[in-house]
Structures are given as C-alpha cells and as structure tokens.
Amino acid sequence: MVSFRELARRLVADGVVERITHQRISQIQRDDPEFPPVVPIGRSKAVDYRVARPYFAGRRSRQGERTDLKRQGGEE
C-alpha cells in the first residue's frame, strides 16, 4: 500500500506517466468509478501499487480536454 503522494512519485519514476501530482490522483479517484480500491489511513488515502500501476498504464490521458463543455449523459 502506498499513499497518493508516493503513488505519484513511483508512477513518474517507473515511466508510467510523464508527470502527475497527488492532487491529480485524488481528483481522478473522486471522478472515476473504475479507480482501484482506496484505504483511508488517518487523513491520508492509500492504494495497492500492484493494482494502481496497471490502472494508470492503461488510462487514456485527457490533458486539456474541456469536460465542462460536455453535456450531461455523455453526449457531445
């Protein structure tokens, strides 16, 4: 189990993503129902790196995508 901060560091160090912050990981966790299971530890959140790494490796980057312009219900 690793914290979101450590997860961000490892994903970059392992070359899974070019860059990512723990804040972005927290946002993805809130917005994506497919995010790996999260365990609260005090005020922090942790995730199993063996599950999170493949999730991020297979995740399509949407940098700069204007999600605020999309209609509710997934229509464009």
C-alpha positions in Angstrom: 0.0 0.0 0.0 1.3 3.5 -0.9 0.0 7.0 -0.3 -1.2 9.1 -3.2 1.9 11.2 -2.8 4.1 8.1 -3.1 2.0 6.7 -5.9 2.6 9.9 -7.9 6.3 9.7 -7.3 6.5 6.0 -8.3 4.4 6.4 -11.4 6.8 9.1 -12.7 9.9 7.2 -11.6 8.7 4.0 -13.3 7.9 5.9 -16.5 4.2 5.0 -16.4 3.3 8.7 -16.7 5.4 11.7 -17.6 4.2 13.7 -14.6 1.4 13.6 -12.1 0.6 15.1 -8.7 -1.0 13.6 -5.7 -3.7 16.2 -6.1 -4.5 14.9 -9.6 -4.6 11.4 -8.3 -7.1 12.4 -5.7 -9.2 14.1 -8.4 -9.2 11.0 -10.6 -10.1 8.9 -7.6 -13.2 11.1 -6.9 -14.3 11.2 -10.6 -13.5 7.7 -11.9 -15.6 4.8 -10.5 -13.0 2.4 -12.0 -10.3 3.7 -9.8 -8.6 1.0 -7.7 -9.9 0.4 -4.1 -8.7 3.1 -1.7 -7.9 2.6 2.0 -8.1 5.6 4.3 -5.1 5.7 6.7 -5.7 8.6 9.1 -6.2 11.7 7.0 -4.4 10.1 4.0 -5.5 7.6 1.4 -3.6 4.6 0.2 -3.8 2.2 -2.7 -2.2 -1.0 -3.7 0.6 -0.1 -6.1 0.3 -3.6 -7.8 -3.3 -2.6 -8.8 -2.8 1.1 -9.4 0.2 0.8 -11.8 -1.7 -1.2 -14.4 -4.7 1.2 -14.0 -2.6 4.2 -14.8 -0.6 2.4 -17.5 -3.9 1.7 -19.3 -5.6 5.0 -18.6 -6.0 7.4 -21.6 -4.6 10.8 -20.8 -7.1 13.6 -21.3 -4.9 16.7 -20.7 -6.6 19.9 -21.8 -9.9 18.2 -22.5 -12.8 20.6 -21.8 -15.1 18.4 -19.8 -17.2 21.4 -18.8 -18.4 21.6 -22.4 -19.7 18.1 -22.5 -23.4 17.5 -22.0 -24.7 15.5 -19.1 -25.2 11.9 -20.0 -22.0 11.6 -22.1 -23.3 13.3 -25.3 -21.1 15.6 -27.2 
